[in-house]
């Protein structure tokens, strides 16, 4: 809480990036190439996507991130200003803003190459002490420092999961309330820790494992509940996880129970996949609530 007694904004820590999203018929074998069917450029970065989702839903949000010399005065900066996102940035003059190159095949699988760019500064940056924070993809040591200093924290290893050591995962799990992961990340994280996915879920108060088209699994102290996906015509799966987290965290901050937070996250994600780009079709709270009523009932 701040000095006036009002709740602090939700803080989101991690990457701001430029996304290059390409569609291909199939992934090439080694030493071969395939032509792209489509190539588009969007605003991205896991943390920035989540911050944009929270802001669009109408909740105050602060993005703790790193950007390069190409960011000031850019269309991306103007986009964040329009959304009202508060920014606590590390500005790196000699590096570009991080860039993601994503390739989606006709079967719905994806391969990503990520250039950290300005995000390298996280390795040595001073971590802030935050009231309510979600740690998205970022440098593991920075997220560890954030977790240790924060009052409430949630965590999502994302595509940086292979960079974490067992000890870093242990420290983060000891300092968070909510763990997010997709099914593949949950299995990899459990493997690094030398435990089962069930035991991983039991390590935290709330674990949410997204299961692609099957929806998500909510675990509260190890007790499981399944939430089905909302079926829509999907154009691009890239931003689904980030939109889910934005919906869940906004709902949690507003006092909804974890199961309702999952249904709100699921509905928020259903909008994100309907158009190309992670931030292109994020819903307002009103749009989300209308679709939520159709699939899960009216929000109280």
Secondary structure, DSSP 8 states (H G I E B T S, - for coil): --TTS----EEEES--EEEEEEEESS---TT----EEEEEEEEE-HHHHHHHHHHHHT--EEEEEEEETTTTTSHHHHHHHHHT-EEEEEEETTS--EEEEEEE-TTS-EEEEEE-GGGGGGGT------SEEEE-SS-HHHHHHHHHH-SEEEEE-GGGGGG--HHHHHHHHTT-SEEEEEHHHHHHHHHHHTS-HHHHHHTSSEEEEE-GGG-EEEEETTEEEEE-------S--TTHHHHHHHHHHHHHHTT--HHHHHHHHHHHHHHHTTSSSSSTT---HHHHHHHHHHHT----
